Amino acid sequence: MREALEATRIVDSETGGALNSGAKSAALSIFEGTKQRFFAQLLLSMKLPRLLPAIDTAIAEGQVVVVQLVSTAEAMLDRRLADLSNEEREALEIDLSPREYV
């Protein structure tokens, strides 16, 4: 992180002092927010392989299943899609068919 701040001239490479304290604060905030989103997505992805079969089993047993989504990650998806070229968007294969449990 120190090297990135030095390379972008937010921090002085010799003294380590901030050349632009607002930019340093913003960069650190963006880094921490990105790190938190990454680990939230990682934890969610680790839970899904067990969650989906558990839902199927509960429904097969006649139970009702309620799943709460804390985040749909729609804003992140919108940012990622905006970065794609038209050709890359056309090559995407997204399965939008809903799973029916009723």
N, CA, C and O atoms as CSV, one atom per row, in Angstrom:
chain,resi,resn,atom,element,x,y,z
A,1,MET,N,N,0.827,-1.177,0.000
A,1,MET,CA,C,0.000,0.000,0.000
A,1,MET,C,C,0.879,1.251,0.000
A,1,MET,O,O,0.595,2.236,-0.682
A,2,ARG,N,N,1.961,1.180,0.791
A,2,ARG,CA,C,2.879,2.317,0.858
A,2,ARG,C,C,3.446,2.632,-0.517
A,2,ARG,O,O,3.532,3.798,-0.904
A,3,GLU,N,N,3.833,1.597,-1.257
A,3,GLU,CA,C,4.406,1.797,-2.587
A,3,GLU,C,C,3.392,2.403,-3.548
A,3,GLU,O,O,3.745,3.245,-4.373
A,4,ALA,N,N,2.145,1.982,-3.447
A,4,ALA,CA,C,1.104,2.542,-4.313
A,4,ALA,C,C,0.873,4.018,-3.993
A,4,ALA,O,O,0.700,4.829,-4.903
A,5,LEU,N,N,0.869,4.370,-2.710
A,5,LEU,CA,C,0.693,5.774,-2.323
A,5,LEU,C,C,1.871,6.619,-2.773
A,5,LEU,O,O,1.696,7.774,-3.163
A,6,GLU,N,N,3.080,6.051,-2.723
A,6,GLU,CA,C,4.256,6.772,-3.198
A,6,GLU,C,C,4.222,6.928,-4.718
A,6,GLU,O,O,4.544,7.996,-5.238
A,7,ALA,N,N,3.838,5.881,-5.425
A,7,ALA,CA,C,3.814,5.918,-6.889
A,7,ALA,C,C,2.805,6.935,-7.417
A,7,ALA,O,O,3.009,7.530,-8.475
A,8,THR,N,N,1.729,7.128,-6.682
A,8,THR,CA,C,0.700,8.091,-7.107
A,8,THR,C,C,0.955,9.476,-6.516
A,8,THR,O,O,0.133,10.380,-6.664
A,9,ARG,N,N,2.086,9.636,-5.853
A,9,ARG,CA,C,2.526,10.903,-5.265
A,9,ARG,C,C,1.540,11.459,-4.242
A,9,ARG,O,O,1.352,12.670,-4.125
A,10,ILE,N,N,0.918,10.542,-3.508
A,10,ILE,CA,C,0.059,10.941,-2.398
A,10,ILE,C,C,0.908,11.047,-1.132
A,10,ILE,O,O,0.626,11.844,-0.237
A,11,VAL,N,N,1.965,10.212,-1.083
A,11,VAL,CA,C,2.884,10.194,0.051
A,11,VAL,C,C,4.290,10.424,-0.475
A,11,VAL,O,O,4.660,9.900,-1.526
A,12,ASP,N,N,5.075,11.208,0.255
A,12,ASP,CA,C,6.460,11.473,-0.114
A,12,ASP,C,C,7.293,10.229,0.148
A,12,ASP,O,O,7.277,9.690,1.254
A,13,SER,N,N,8.023,9.769,-0.870
A,13,SER,CA,C,8.796,8.530,-0.740
A,13,SER,C,C,9.967,8.672,0.226
A,13,SER,O,O,10.410,7.676,0.799
A,14,GLU,N,N,10.474,9.881,0.419
A,14,GLU,CA,C,11.625,10.063,1.315
A,14,GLU,C,C,11.204,10.205,2.772
A,14,GLU,O,O,11.781,9.571,3.655
A,15,THR,N,N,10.207,11.031,3.020
A,15,THR,CA,C,9.812,11.292,4.413
A,15,THR,C,C,8.653,10.415,4.870
A,15,THR,O,O,8.466,10.210,6.070
A,16,GLY,N,N,7.878,9.899,3.927
A,16,GLY,CA,C,6.710,9.108,4.286
A,16,GLY,C,C,5.517,9.968,4.661
A,16,GLY,O,O,4.450,9.451,4.991
A,17,GLY,N,N,5.699,11.291,4.609
A,17,GLY,CA,C,4.612,12.208,4.957
A,17,GLY,C,C,3.621,12.345,3.820
A,17,GLY,O,O,3.967,12.169,2.652
A,18,ALA,N,N,2.400,12.657,4.166
A,18,ALA,CA,C,1.347,12.811,3.168
A,18,ALA,C,C,1.534,14.118,2.407
A,18,ALA,O,O,1.659,15.181,3.015
A,19,LEU,N,N,1.554,14.042,1.090
A,19,LEU,CA,C,1.605,15.231,0.258
A,19,LEU,C,C,0.193,15.773,0.035
A,19,LEU,O,O,-0.002,16.968,-0.189
A,20,ASN,N,N,-0.778,14.876,0.101
A,20,ASN,CA,C,-2.176,15.259,-0.056
A,20,ASN,C,C,-2.988,14.416,0.925
A,20,ASN,O,O,-3.349,13.278,0.623
A,21,SER,N,N,-3.270,14.969,2.081
A,21,SER,CA,C,-3.920,14.186,3.139
A,21,SER,C,C,-5.325,13.755,2.746
A,21,SER,O,O,-5.765,12.674,3.137
A,22,GLY,N,N,-6.038,14.577,1.979
A,22,GLY,CA,C,-7.376,14.189,1.524
A,22,GLY,C,C,-7.331,12.999,0.587
A,22,GLY,O,O,-8.154,12.089,0.683
A,23,ALA,N,N,-6.356,13.010,-0.328
A,23,ALA,CA,C,-6.215,11.899,-1.267
A,23,ALA,C,C,-5.783,10.634,-0.535
A,23,ALA,O,O,-6.233,9.540,-0.876
A,24,LYS,N,N,-4.925,10.770,0.459
A,24,LYS,CA,C,-4.492,9.600,1.223
A,24,LYS,C,C,-5.672,9.003,1.985
A,24,LYS,O,O,-5.856,7.786,1.999
A,25,SER,N,N,-6.456,9.848,2.607
A,25,SER,CA,C,-7.630,9.385,3.348
A,25,SER,C,C,-8.619,8.687,2.417
A,25,SER,O,O,-9.162,7.636,2.759
A,26,ALA,N,N,-8.852,9.272,1.238
A,26,ALA,CA,C,-9.779,8.670,0.270
A,26,ALA,C,C,-9.255,7.329,-0.234
A,26,ALA,O,O,-10.016,6.371,-0.368
A,27,ALA,N,N,-7.953,7.264,-0.512
A,27,ALA,CA,C,-7.368,6.011,-1.011
A,27,ALA,C,C,-7.470,4.910,0.035
A,27,ALA,O,O,-7.820,3.777,-0.294
A,28,LEU,N,N,-7.173,5.225,1.274
A,28,LEU,CA,C,-7.263,4.227,2.340
A,28,LEU,C,C,-8.707,3.784,2.565
A,28,LEU,O,O,-8.970,2.610,2.824
A,29,SER,N,N,-9.632,4.722,2.465
A,29,SER,CA,C,-11.055,4.395,2.627
A,29,SER,C,C,-11.529,3.470,1.513
A,29,SER,O,O,-12.235,2.496,1.773
A,30,ILE,N,N,-11.149,3.765,0.287
A,30,ILE,CA,C,-11.528,2.920,-0.851
A,30,ILE,C,C,-10.928,1.526,-0.693
A,30,ILE,O,O,-11.594,0.523,-0.950
A,31,PHE,N,N,-9.666,1.467,-0.270
A,31,PHE,CA,C,-9.008,0.174,-0.075
A,31,PHE,C,C,-9.736,-0.656,0.980
A,31,PHE,O,O,-10.011,-1.836,0.761
A,32,GLU,N,N,-10.047,-0.044,2.122
A,32,GLU,CA,C,-10.723,-0.780,3.200
A,32,GLU,C,C,-12.118,-1.230,2.776
A,32,GLU,O,O,-12.527,-2.348,3.089
A,33,GLY,N,N,-12.848,-0.377,2.073
A,33,GLY,CA,C,-14.182,-0.752,1.600
A,33,GLY,C,C,-14.128,-1.912,0.618
A,33,GLY,O,O,-14.948,-2.828,0.679
A,34,THR,N,N,-13.165,-1.867,-0.279
A,34,THR,CA,C,-12.993,-2.943,-1.257
A,34,THR,C,C,-12.612,-4.246,-0.563
A,34,THR,O,O,-13.105,-5.315,-0.922
A,35,LYS,N,N,-11.745,-4.153,0.418
A,35,LYS,CA,C,-11.325,-5.342,1.171
A,35,LYS,C,C,-12.522,-5.960,1.899
A,35,LYS,O,O,-12.678,-7.181,1.904
A,36,GLN,N,N,-13.353,-5.138,2.504
A,36,GLN,CA,C,-14.526,-5.656,3.214
A,36,GLN,C,C,-15.514,-6.315,2.250
A,36,GLN,O,O,-16.066,-7.372,2.554
A,37,ARG,N,N,-15.737,-5.697,1.095
A,37,ARG,CA,C,-16.646,-6.295,0.097
A,37,ARG,C,C,-16.091,-7.626,-0.406
A,37,ARG,O,O,-16.847,-8.580,-0.592
A,38,PHE,N,N,-14.786,-7.697,-0.627
A,38,PHE,CA,C,-14.172,-8.938,-1.086
A,38,PHE,C,C,-14.420,-10.067,-0.092
A,38,PHE,O,O,-14.858,-11.151,-0.479
A,39,PHE,N,N,-14.143,-9.817,1.184
A,39,PHE,CA,C,-14.310,-10.879,2.169
A,39,PHE,C,C,-15.773,-11.226,2.398
A,39,PHE,O,O,-16.090,-12.379,2.691
A,40,ALA,N,N,-16.670,-10.256,2.271
A,40,ALA,CA,C,-18.101,-10.561,2.380
A,40,ALA,C,C,-18.527,-11.496,1.252
A,40,ALA,O,O,-19.264,-12.454,1.487
A,41,GLN,N,N,-18.069,-11.226,0.034
A,41,GLN,CA,C,-18.390,-12.089,-1.102
A,41,GLN,C,C,-17.738,-13.457,-0.953
A,41,GLN,O,O,-18.337,-14.473,-1.305
A,42,LEU,N,N,-16.520,-13.486,-0.434
A,42,LEU,CA,C,-15.833,-14.760,-0.221
A,42,LEU,C,C,-16.597,-15.627,0.783
A,42,LEU,O,O,-16.810,-16.816,0.548
A,43,LEU,N,N,-16.998,-15.037,1.878
A,43,LEU,CA,C,-17.748,-15.787,2.886
A,43,LEU,C,C,-19.083,-16.282,2.331
A,43,LEU,O,O,-19.486,-17.414,2.595
A,44,LEU,N,N,-19.761,-15.441,1.570
A,44,LEU,CA,C,-21.030,-15.851,0.970
A,44,LEU,C,C,-20.817,-17.019,0.012
A,44,LEU,O,O,-21.578,-17.986,0.032
A,45,SER,N,N,-19.799,-16.933,-0.816
A,45,SER,CA,C,-19.554,-18.004,-1.789
A,45,SER,C,C,-19.185,-19.316,-1.097
A,45,SER,O,O,-19.438,-20.393,-1.635
A,46,MET,N,N,-18.594,-19.230,0.080
A,46,MET,CA,C,-18.241,-20.444,0.815
A,46,MET,C,C,-19.483,-21.092,1.432
A,46,MET,O,O,-19.489,-22.297,1.680
A,47,LYS,N,N,-20.521,-20.312,1.679
A,47,LYS,CA,C,-21.742,-20.836,2.290
A,47,LYS,C,C,-22.686,-21.474,1.269
A,47,LYS,O,O,-23.415,-22.407,1.604
A,48,LEU,N,N,-22.680,-20.986,0.043
A,48,LEU,CA,C,-23.657,-21.429,-0.949
A,48,LEU,C,C,-23.623,-22.921,-1.270
A,48,LEU,O,O,-24.694,-23.512,-1.402
A,49,PRO,N,N,-22.469,-23.565,-1.403
A,49,PRO,CA,C,-22.493,-24.992,-1.732
A,49,PRO,C,C,-23.258,-25.842,-0.716
A,49,PRO,O,O,-23.789,-26.892,-1.077
A,50,ARG,N,N,-23.324,-25.418,0.524
A,50,ARG,CA,C,-24.089,-26.161,1.531
A,50,ARG,C,C,-25.510,-25.636,1.656
A,50,ARG,O,O,-26.420,-26.384,2.013
A,51,LEU,N,N,-25.706,-24.354,1.363
A,51,LEU,CA,C,-27.028,-23.743,1.529
A,51,LEU,C,C,-28.042,-24.291,0.531
A,51,LEU,O,O,-29.157,-24.648,0.914
A,52,LEU,N,N,-27.670,-24.361,-0.733
A,52,LEU,CA,C,-28.626,-24.777,-1.761
A,52,LEU,C,C,-29.138,-26.204,-1.552
A,52,LEU,O,O,-30.347,-26.421,-1.642
A,53,PRO,N,N,-28.276,-27.184,-1.278
A,53,PRO,CA,C,-28.804,-28.522,-0.984
A,53,PRO,C,C,-29.662,-28.548,0.291
A,53,PRO,O,O,-30.639,-29.292,0.366
A,54,ALA,N,N,-29.299,-27.741,1.284
A,54,ALA,CA,C,-30.095,-27.686,2.516
A,54,ALA,C,C,-31.493,-27.144,2.233
A,54,ALA,O,O,-32.471,-27.598,2.827
A,55,ILE,N,N,-31.586,-26.179,1.332
A,55,ILE,CA,C,-32.891,-25.644,0.943
A,55,ILE,C,C,-33.707,-26.726,0.251
A,55,ILE,O,O,-34.882,-26.920,0.562
A,56,ASP,N,N,-33.086,-27.426,-0.682
A,56,ASP,CA,C,-33.784,-28.503,-1.399
A,56,ASP,C,C,-34.283,-29.573,-0.427
A,56,ASP,O,O,-35.406,-30.059,-0.560
A,57,THR,N,N,-33.453,-29.938,0.547
A,57,THR,CA,C,-33.839,-30.963,1.526
A,57,THR,C,C,-35.003,-30.489,2.385
A,57,THR,O,O,-35.951,-31.240,2.615
A,58,ALA,N,N,-34.937,-29.255,2.859
A,58,ALA,CA,C,-36.003,-28.720,3.707
A,58,ALA,C,C,-37.333,-28.672,2.955
A,58,ALA,O,O,-38.377,-29.005,3.516
A,59,ILE,N,N,-37.295,-28.266,1.708
A,59,ILE,CA,C,-38.526,-28.185,0.905
A,59,ILE,C,C,-39.075,-29.585,0.647
A,59,ILE,O,O,-40.286,-29.799,0.693
A,60,ALA,N,N,-38.185,-30.536,0.376
A,60,ALA,CA,C,-38.620,-31.920,0.163
A,60,ALA,C,C,-39.291,-32.482,1.411
A,60,ALA,O,O,-40.145,-33.364,1.318
A,61,GLU,N,N,-38.902,-31.970,2.587
A,61,GLU,CA,C,-39.504,-32.419,3.842
A,61,GLU,C,C,-40.750,-31.616,4.203
A,61,GLU,O,O,-41.309,-31.784,5.286
A,62,GLY,N,N,-41.182,-30.745,3.294
A,62,GLY,CA,C,-42.393,-29.964,3.524
A,62,GLY,C,C,-42.200,-28.735,4.388
A,62,GLY,O,O,-43.178,-28.146,4.848
A,63,GLN,N,N,-40.974,-28.342,4.615
A,63,GLN,CA,C,-40.700,-27.151,5.425
A,63,GLN,C,C,-40.671,-25.914,4.536
A,63,GLN,O,O,-40.508,-26.007,3.319
A,64,VAL,N,N,-40.830,-24.766,5.161
A,64,VAL,CA,C,-40.745,-23.487,4.460
A,64,VAL,C,C,-39.345,-22.927,4.684
A,64,VAL,O,O,-38.816,-22.981,5.794
A,65,VAL,N,N,-38.758,-22.397,3.633
A,65,VAL,CA,C,-37.406,-21.860,3.718
A,65,VAL,C,C,-37.446,-20.361,3.453
A,65,VAL,O,O,-38.059,-19.901,2.489
A,66,VAL,N,N,-36.792,-19.619,4.313
A,66,VAL,CA,C,-36.669,-18.175,4.138
A,66,VAL,C,C,-35.182,-17.855,4.077
A,66,VAL,O,O,-34.420,-18.232,4.967
A,67,VAL,N,N,-34.775,-17.158,3.022
A,67,VAL,CA,C,-33.381,-16.759,2.868
A,67,VAL,C,C,-33.349,-15.247,2.793
A,67,VAL,O,O,-34.046,-14.644,1.976
A,68,GLN,N,N,-32.549,-14.638,3.635
A,68,GLN,CA,C,-32.440,-13.185,3.651
A,68,GLN,C,C,-31.187,-12.782,2.881
A,68,GLN,O,O,-30.087,-13.248,3.176
A,69,LEU,N,N,-31.366,-11.918,1.899
A,69,LEU,CA,C,-30.225,-11.385,1.159
A,69,LEU,C,C,-29.806,-10.075,1.814
A,69,LEU,O,O,-30.597,-9.136,1.907
A,70,VAL,N,N,-28.569,-10.020,2.262
A,70,VAL,CA,C,-28.061,-8.810,2.872
A,70,VAL,C,C,-27.673,-7.819,1.788
A,70,VAL,O,O,-27.837,-6.610,1.952
A,71,SER,N,N,-27.159,-8.334,0.686
A,71,SER,CA,C,-26.750,-7.492,-0.427
A,71,SER,C,C,-26.970,-8.255,-1.722
A,71,SER,O,O,-26.656,-9.441,-1.819
A,72,THR,N,N,-27.505,-7.570,-2.701
A,72,THR,CA,C,-27.681,-8.203,-4.000
A,72,THR,C,C,-26.462,-8.005,-4.880
A,72,THR,O,O,-26.354,-8.615,-5.943
A,73,ALA,N,N,-25.543,-7.153,-4.441
A,73,ALA,CA,C,-24.323,-6.824,-5.189
A,73,ALA,C,C,-24.644,-6.201,-6.547
A,73,ALA,O,O,-23.835,-6.267,-7.473
A,74,GLU,N,N,-25.834,-5.594,-6.659
A,74,GLU,CA,C,-26.237,-4.999,-7.929
A,74,GLU,C,C,-25.316,-3.860,-8.345
A,74,GLU,O,O,-24.955,-3.757,-9.518
A,75,ALA,N,N,-24.932,-3.003,-7.404
A,75,ALA,CA,C,-24.055,-1.880,-7.742
A,75,ALA,C,C,-22.700,-2.378,-8.233
A,75,ALA,O,O,-22.140,-1.828,-9.181
A,76,MET,N,N,-22.172,-3.425,-7.584
A,76,MET,CA,C,-20.892,-3.978,-8.013
A,76,MET,C,C,-21.021,-4.595,-9.406
A,76,MET,O,O,-20.138,-4.424,-10.247
A,77,LEU,N,N,-22.107,-5.303,-9.645
A,77,LEU,CA,C,-22.323,-5.896,-10.959
A,77,LEU,C,C,-22.422,-4.811,-12.027
A,77,LEU,O,O,-21.853,-4.952,-13.110
A,78,ASP,N,N,-23.141,-3.732,-11.729
A,78,ASP,CA,C,-23.254,-2.629,-12.683
A,78,ASP,C,C,-21.895,-2.036,-13.020
A,78,ASP,O,O,-21.627,-1.711,-14.176
A,79,ARG,N,N,-21.032,-1.894,-12.010
A,79,ARG,CA,C,-19.684,-1.358,-12.264
A,79,ARG,C,C,-18.876,-2.300,-13.145
A,79,ARG,O,O,-18.193,-1.858,-14.069
A,80,ARG,N,N,-18.953,-3.596,-12.861
A,80,ARG,CA,C,-18.196,-4.577,-13.645
A,80,ARG,C,C,-18.693,-4.613,-15.089
A,80,ARG,O,O,-17.890,-4.668,-16.021
A,81,LEU,N,N,-20.011,-4.583,-15.276
A,81,LEU,CA,C,-20.567,-4.606,-16.631
A,81,LEU,C,C,-20.200,-3.349,-17.407
A,81,LEU,O,O,-19.983,-3.405,-18.618
A,82,ALA,N,N,-20.129,-2.221,-16.719
A,82,ALA,CA,C,-19.764,-0.965,-17.385
A,82,ALA,C,C,-18.333,-1.003,-17.911
A,82,ALA,O,O,-18.005,-0.306,-18.871
A,83,ASP,N,N,-17.483,-1.813,-17.287
A,83,ASP,CA,C,-16.083,-1.925,-17.718
A,83,ASP,C,C,-15.898,-2.823,-18.939
A,83,ASP,O,O,-14.829,-2.823,-19.549
A,84,LEU,N,N,-16.933,-3.589,-19.299
A,84,LEU,CA,C,-16.817,-4.526,-20.422
A,84,LEU,C,C,-17.042,-3.834,-21.758
A,84,LEU,O,O,-17.826,-2.891,-21.866
A,85,SER,N,N,-16.341,-4.319,-22.765
A,85,SER,CA,C,-16.585,-3.828,-24.122
A,85,SER,C,C,-17.860,-4.479,-24.649
A,85,SER,O,O,-18.372,-5.423,-24.046
A,86,ASN,N,N,-18.371,-3.981,-25.763
A,86,ASN,CA,C,-19.578,-4.561,-26.369
A,86,ASN,C,C,-19.369,-6.031,-26.719
A,86,ASN,O,O,-20.273,-6.848,-26.545
A,87,GLU,N,N,-18.175,-6.368,-27.214
A,87,GLU,CA,C,-17.880,-7.753,-27.577
A,87,GLU,C,C,-17.874,-8.654,-26.341
A,87,GLU,O,O,-18.378,-9.777,-26.374
A,88,GLU,N,N,-17.301,-8.147,-25.262
A,88,GLU,CA,C,-17.260,-8.938,-24.027
A,88,GLU,C,C,-18.671,-9.145,-23.464
A,88,GLU,O,O,-18.988,-10.216,-22.944
A,89,ARG,N,N,-19.509,-8.120,-23.572
A,89,ARG,CA,C,-20.896,-8.262,-23.099
A,89,ARG,C,C,-21.654,-9.297,-23.911
A,89,ARG,O,O,-22.419,-10.088,-23.359
A,90,GLU,N,N,-21.443,-9.293,-25.220
A,90,GLU,CA,C,-22.133,-10.255,-26.082
A,90,GLU,C,C,-21.691,-11.688,-25.773
A,90,GLU,O,O,-22.465,-12.629,-25.946
A,91,ALA,N,N,-20.454,-11.851,-25.319
A,91,ALA,CA,C,-19.925,-13.187,-25.045
A,91,ALA,C,C,-20.363,-13.728,-23.673
A,91,ALA,O,O,-20.153,-14.903,-23.371
A,92,LEU,N,N,-20.967,-12.869,-22.851
A,92,LEU,CA,C,-21.392,-13.314,-21.524
A,92,LEU,C,C,-22.487,-14.361,-21.619
A,92,LEU,O,O,-23.377,-14.278,-22.465
A,93,GLU,N,N,-22.407,-15.343,-20.740
A,93,GLU,CA,C,-23.457,-16.363,-20.630
A,93,GLU,C,C,-23.978,-16.311,-19.203
A,93,GLU,O,O,-23.329,-16.797,-18.278
A,94,ILE,N,N,-25.147,-15.722,-19.032
A,94,ILE,CA,C,-25.733,-15.556,-17.712
A,94,ILE,C,C,-27.051,-16.318,-17.672
A,94,ILE,O,O,-27.932,-16.098,-18.503
A,95,ASP,N,N,-27.177,-17.210,-16.703
A,95,ASP,CA,C,-28.390,-17.986,-16.531
A,95,ASP,C,C,-29.323,-17.216,-15.598
A,95,ASP,O,O,-29.057,-17.107,-14.401
A,96,LEU,N,N,-30.403,-16.690,-16.141
A,96,LEU,CA,C,-31.353,-15.923,-15.350
A,96,LEU,C,C,-32.599,-16.711,-14.999
A,96,LEU,O,O,-33.553,-16.149,-14.462
A,97,SER,N,N,-32.608,-17.999,-15.292
A,97,SER,CA,C,-33.793,-18.793,-14.984
A,97,SER,C,C,-33.907,-18.997,-13.484
A,97,SER,O,O,-32.945,-19.428,-12.848
A,98,PRO,N,N,-35.063,-18.696,-12.905
A,98,PRO,CA,C,-35.211,-18.837,-11.461
A,98,PRO,C,C,-35.347,-20.297,-11.066
A,98,PRO,O,O,-35.839,-21.124,-11.834
A,99,ARG,N,N,-34.903,-20.596,-9.860
A,99,ARG,CA,C,-35.115,-21.932,-9.303
A,99,ARG,C,C,-36.512,-21.925,-8.679
A,99,ARG,O,O,-36.839,-21.039,-7.890
A,100,GLU,N,N,-37.300,-22.878,-9.023
A,100,GLU,CA,C,-38.657,-22.922,-8.498
A,100,GLU,C,C,-38.724,-23.938,-7.377
A,100,GLU,O,O,-38.357,-25.101,-7.544
A,101,TYR,N,N,-39.201,-23.477,-6.231
A,101,TYR,CA,C,-39.311,-24.318,-5.052
A,101,TYR,C,C,-40.762,-24.543,-4.633
A,101,TYR,O,O,-41.020,-25.223,-3.640
A,102,VAL,N,N,-41.686,-23.993,-5.363
A,102,VAL,CA,C,-43.100,-24.096,-4.962
A,102,VAL,C,C,-43.714,-25.347,-5.530
A,102,VAL,O,O,-44.895,-25.613,-5.306
